[in-house]
Amino acid sequence: MPRRSMLLFLVVLLVSAMGVSHAFTKDQYQDEMRTFSQILYQVMDSYVTDVDSKKLFSGAYRGMLSTLDPYSQYFDAQEAKSFQAGTEGQFGGVGIEISMQDGVLTVVSPIKGTPAYDAGILPGDLILKINGKSTERISLDEAVNTLRGDIGTKVSLVVRHIGAATDTPVELTRAKISPSSIEALMIDKANGIGYVRVSQFTATVMKDFNAAVEELQKKGMRGLILDMRGNPGGLLDMAVEMSDRFIASGKIVSMKGRRPESERIFSAHAGDKLEELPLIVLVDEGSASAAEIVAGAIKDHHRALLVGARTYGKGSVQNVFELGNGQALKLTTAKYYTPSGKPIEDHQGLVPDIYIPMPRDLLIALRNQEREDKLRGINPLEHLTDEDVVPAMTVAPGEEGDQPEGTGATPQRRMRPVDLQLKAALNILKLLVPPAPEAAK
């Protein structure tokens, strides 16, 4: 088929397919598609070098979707396969959830236990370069595909911490990303306070959560800290199921979109033992999507206090549509609304009941301390109730506080950095938990 005929045929096809919308009249569609076909023809006919038509169409799809929001994306066959691997919970990469904010590649949250987390990358960090190439014009899907790769290979980044005076180069070694979604322990045995950190809402998170809670209940748990800081989200049904464990009745979350079939309401069911358990929920700038659904439901029902910082703000629903030949379209089709009817707005997030900011230098110090504790076989959470006097490693020779060699004096030790948000949650919950049965007698 001649090139011009092929383009005209394409225009007719596109106009027919777009007739499902009432936003444009048929004449308006024809005018717009005529312009599109003219541009396409002139590029293919007159551009200085030969043009890959598939590349042109791919760019057109991506450009069109980029005008909508950061989450709607076109996937070619390879990208669709990579995206599917990511949703299944195991893939090769560095372990960060990223988004575009005002055209800048931004870290939503690093996943705990991954190369990015261990390297000290924080929520809100800006990624300025990947492998020496500026991210100024990079698309979100291109960034994701560049960060992912074969296990054991390296990728270099230049990141900017919020408020930092200089940019930080980081080299990461890609690893198999299959993070554990739950971390749990009795953080305060004397007061019966349990702690559960939920890192992601994976397909198995509720199975792991229920097992962790059951174990804590056997140990006499009388209050719980639910830590969803740095949780980038995940599966809606898992977020609803977790919310239902704490809320006796009423709405958990609703979805509303342009099409009637996109509207849904999810409600709680009474009868769970956790509905009366004293509870504090920790959130921060890295808490997004499904984590915000849980936090929003708990806050609107006045079930518990939210402690920490304003959440990320990702309250939109994406559906994946297969396009044939392995291609796919991820499109925003609805928004999430909390039980009070408030939308979880993009990049605005939920405001905690008790706002406790965490300075960047403290976050970096905590991340460094965590790596140090890991090497020494220490669980930092088990030291939170020790009045923060547990010493860290010996001060390096030559630093302030170290004693000259040969004096026989013991080198001073620096204090551990304190997780201010977690410490505050623990202190509040101590006031809410009932006394142990023995003490009550």
Order of alpha helices (4+ residues) and beta strands (2+ residues): alpha-alpha-alpha-beta-alpha-beta-beta-beta-alpha-beta-beta-alpha-beta-beta-beta-beta-beta-alpha-beta-alpha-beta-beta-beta-alpha-beta-beta-beta-beta-alpha-beta-beta-alpha-alpha
